[in-house]
Amino acid sequence: MPFTKKGGEVNFPKANHMDWIHSILLGFLEFSAGTAFLYSILEISRKAPANRTLVTILLLTGTILVRYHWYLQGDLLEFPYLFMFLHTSIVLVGPLLYSYIGSYLQGPEDAADSPLKKGFIGKYWHHFLIVLVFAIFEILFFSQSPNELRKEILAGTKEFRFDLIHLATFVASLQVSFYSLLCLYLYHKVSKSYEIYELKLVWFILLLPVFANVLIGSAFFLKNRLGFEIGTSLIGVMVILLFVVRERHPGFFQEITEVIENSKYQNTPLLDAEIRSAGEKLKDLLEIKHVYRDSELRLADLAAGIGLNLHQTSRYLNEVHRMNFYELINTHRVKEACKLLVQDPDRSVLEIGFSVGFNSKSTFNSQFVKSIGLSPALYRKKNSGTL
């Protein structure tokens, strides 16, 4: 939030040695907002159907960070309508994040507790009642005359006051903290039941909004710019971490879901005849039909192809091939890419990556380096004279 003197002048400590810190944090805030928007665009442009909840969270986060930046600058306070629905956006993120995380971490028994099992609205509608309340509040608040609105907003930036802006901020801070802790509780509940290493990263990412909210809320009430900037920067770190995880490990959350489901059915029997049959069918799918070239291939598709159910397939891959679904598929994609990089020197690296089933350049590069130890371009250069 902005912290101003009369006339809209920014009321920040005048210690010049802090100026560069403020500049860096403001720059990072801009970068984080841009990353949120870029992440949402990439999510929409993927070949696989975009997760609408994730896209909405990213767009909302981007707009919130942009308006935080405007608030910190202070000069845009003369245009108060730029900040309309800011609090509504903030309280909307919490329920959306909870529903998104819950869709991956909650098991079937959790979903069964819902009185309305069909659809997103039926399961989560009550979480969004506070969003409706805030939307109505902001419509009424911003319906006053522009001069009165500007005067009230500027007054709220000078010092702590018992007014509607501070009350709404206090309630929003409590709500965001509640949903951050609710997501952490959901993580704790799942991690306690299933030994999944990847969940440690989820735990770290979910901790960031908890600290960010404490810093932002406290800094707003105390009118402390540095604390507010650090808090907003933590939100930026969370967005960037999610972006990096999504780009380097596209199936990260889906894989967690599959591990959870697989662990519930760890006693599903696999007969010797089923293992032999699955092995023959898998060899046909990978070496003859090259199903891994399909960028939208899922574990369920592979399970149908080898004649096992979803949980038996996960167990078969882990026990027989010593790798999970994504490791198996990416191994064959990289293996074919290695051949094509050398055999087809006229084809671009990116074209080869797409042809073997990768859906982005970053994923292709990261998986190739992970498997071979070299980038695709460097591998091609190193082996260009072997034919």
N, C-alpha and C positions, 0 to 999 in steps of 0.2 A: 504494500500500500504506500501511497505517497506521504511524505512528511513535510509540510510546508509552513511558511510564515504567511503573514497577511499579504495579499496581492498575488499569491500563487508561487512566490519564490520558494525554492526547495530548501527545507530546513534540515540540512545534514551537517555533521561535524566538519569544520573547515580545515582539518589537518590535511595539508597537501600530500603528506606521505601516504595517505589512504586513497588518494584519487586513482592511482593505478590499480588498486585492488577492486574498487568500485567499477572501473572500466572493464577489467577482466571479467568480473562476475556478470555485468550487463551484457558483455559480448557472448559469454557462455549461455546466458538466458536466451539471447536471439538465436544462437546456434541450436539450442535444445528445442525451441519452438519450430525451427525449420526442420529439424530431424523428425519431430512428431508428424508434421505435415507430409514430409517425404515418405516416412514409414507407412502412413495411411494410403498414399498414392501407390506405393509399391505393392501393398497388400491388395488393393483393388485391381491392379494390373496383372497379378499372377494368373497363371493358367488355371490353377485350382480355384474353386469358388472362395471368395473372400469371406472372412469371418466378420459379419456386420457389427457385432458387439465390439470387437477389437478396433475396427475402423472408427466407430463412433467415439470410443475412449480416446483414441489418438487425436482425432479432430478437436474434441473438446479440450484435451490437454494442451494442444497447440494454441487454441484461442485463449485459454486461461493464461498461458505463459506470455503470449503477446500482450495481453492487457496488464499483466503484472509489470511488464517492461514499460508500458506507457505510464503506469502508476508511479513507478520509480523515477521516471524522467520528470514527471510533475507538470510539464508544459501543456499536456493534453487534458488536464483537469478542467480547462475552460470548456471542454466539449463532453459533458457528463454522460450523454447518451451513448458514447462509445463503450461505457461500462455496464450498459443495461444487460441483465441476465447473467452477470458475472457470478453472483452467488448461486443462482440456479444451476449454472454449468458446474460449479464446484460440487454441489450436493448431488448432482447427477452422476458424477464419475464414480463415487463410492459404490452404489448399487450395481452399476454396470461392471465394475471391476470384480465385485463379489460374484456376480453371475458368470462372468467369463472364467475366473479362476475355478469356481465351483463346478463348471461344466466339465473341467478336466480332472479335478481332484476328488469330487464326490463320486461315491460308488452307487450302484443301483439301489442299495438299501436306503440310501439317503434320499434319493429321488422318490422312493416309494412312500415316504412320509408326507409328501405333498398332497393336499386334498384334491388339487387339480393337476393331473399328471401331463396333460396335453399342452405343449407349447410353452414358450418363454413367458408370456403374459400370465398364464395360469399359475405358474410356479413362483414368479417373482413380483407380481403386481403390487403387493403391499409394501415392498421396499421403496416404491417410487411415489408414495403418497406425499412425503415431505418435499419432493421435487415440485409437485403441483402447488403445494402451499407456498413455496418460495417464488414460483413463477407468478402467482397471483399477487404476492407481496411486492415484487419488483414492478409489476405493471402498475399497481396503485402508487408506489413510491415515485416512479418516473412520470406519473401523470400530472404532477404539480408543475407550476410554471418554470420555465428554464432558469430564470434568475434565482428563484427560491431553491431550485434543485442544485444549482451551482454553488450557492451560498452554503447549503447544508453539507454538501460533499467536501468543500474546502475547509469548513469548520471542523469536520471530523478528522481531517488530516493533521491538524495542529496539535491536538492533545486528546487524551482519553475523555470520552463523554458518554453519559447514559442516554444514547440516542438509538434510532432504528438501525443505523449502519453498524454500530458496535454490537448491538443485540444480534443482528443477522449474522455478523461475522463470528460471534461467540457460538451460536447454534450450529453454524456451518462447520466450525472447527471441531465441535463435539461430534457431529455426524461423520465427518471424514475420519476422525480418530477411531470412532466406533467401527466403521467398515474396514479400516486398516487392521485393527485388532481382530475383527471377525475373520478376515482373510488369513491372518496369522494363526488363529485358532483352527481354522480349517486345515491349514498346512500341518499344524501340530498333530491334529487328529489323524491325518493320513500318514504322516511320517512315523507316527508311533506304531501304526499297524503294518506298514510296509517299509522294508529296507531299500530305499531308492536313493542312490548317491546324488542324482540330478536335483532332488528336492532341496538340497542344501543351497543351491543357487537361487531357487525360488524363494527360500526363506530370506536370503540376503536382499533380494529385490523387493520383497514385501515389507521389509523393515524400513526401507528408505522413505516411503510416504508417512510412516509413523513419526520419524524424526523431523521430516520436512514440515509436517503439519504443526508440530510443537514449536518449531522455530518461527514459522510464518505467523502463526496466531500470536505467540508471545511478542514478536517483533512489531506486529501491527498495534497491539495494545500499548506497548512501551515506546512506540515510535522510534524504533531502532533500525536504521537502514541496513547495516551490515548483516544483522541476524536475518532480516527478511530476504536479502540477496542470497545468503547461504542456504536458506530453506528452499527457495525457488530453484537453486542450483541442484539440490538433491533430487528434486522432481526431474530435472534435466538428466541427471545421471541415471535415474531409473528408466527413462525413455530410451536413452542411448544403450543401456544394458539389454533391454528388451529387443532393440533393433539388432544389436550384434548377435544375440542368441538366436533370433529368428533367421538371420541371414546365414550364420555359420551352421546352424542345426535346425533346418526347416521343420523337421518332425519332432522337435523337442517335447512340446506339450503332448502331442499325440502319442509319443513313445512312453511318456509317463503314464498316460491312461492305459496303454496296453500292458505295461508292467504291472499296474494295479490289478487289472482284470486277470492277467496271467497268474499272479500270485494267489488270487482267490481260487483258482482252479489248478493248483500245483499238483494235485493228486489225480488229475485226469489221466486215465491209463493210456499207454501207447503200446500196442501189440507189435511184435516183431514183423508180422506181415504188413501192418500199417506203415511201419518205418521203411520197409523195403519198397513198398508201393509209392510212398511219398517221395522217396529218394529218386526213383525213376521218373516220376512225373515232374519233380522239381528240375531235374537235369534237362528234360525236354523243354520246359518252360523257359529256362535260362539260356541254354546252349542252342536250341533249335528255333524256338519262337521269339527269343530275345524280349521277353515281356518287360524287362527292366528299362527298355527304351521309352516306355510310357511314363511320362513325368507325373502322372496322376495315379500311378499304381499304389495300392494300399494293401495292408496286411490281409484284409478281408478278401481281396481279389486273389492273392496268392493262396490263401486257405482254400478257397473254392477250387482253384486249379489243381491242388495236390490231394483233394479229397478229405481234408481234416477240418475240424471246427476251428474257430479263431484261437482258442486257448491251447488246443493240441498243437496247432501250428507254431505258436510262440514257444511252447515247450520243446517241440521237435527241433526248431532252429537253434535254440540255446543249448540243448543237450547233445545234438548230433553234429551241428556245424559250428558250435561254440561262438555264435554271433547272433545279434538280433536282426530283425527284418531290415532295418535301414542299413546296417553294416553289410549285410549280404547283398542287397541291391546295389549299393554304392560301390562295393568291391567289383562287381561285374561291370558297372558303368565305367569305372576307372580303367579296368582291364581292357575294355574295347577302345576306350579313348586313347590309351597308349599305342595301340595298333594303328588307329586312324591318324594320329599325330605324325607318325613316321611314314605311313603308306600314302597319305593324301596331303602332301605339303602345300597344295594350292588352297586347301580349305582353311578358313580361319579357325583359331582356337575356340572362339565362342560358338561358331557353327557346329563344331564337333561336340562341344559340351552339350548343346541342345539336342543333337542327334542321338546321343546315348542316354538321354533321359533327365539330365539336370535342367532345372527350370530357371536358374539365374547364374550369372558369371561368378558371383562371389561364392556361391555354394559349390560350383564346379572347382574353382581354385582351391578352396579350403579342403574339400574332400580329396582332391588330387594330391595336395601337399601332405595331408595326413597319411595317405596310403603309400605314396612314392617317395616323399621327402623333397620333391622338386616341384616348381610350378609347371603347368602344362607347356608354357612357352619355353622355359629353360629345358624341360625334358625333350621337346622337339629339337631344340638347337643342339643338345648334347648327343642325340641319336640320329641326327640328320644324315650322317654318312654311313650308317650301318646297312643300308639297302644296296 
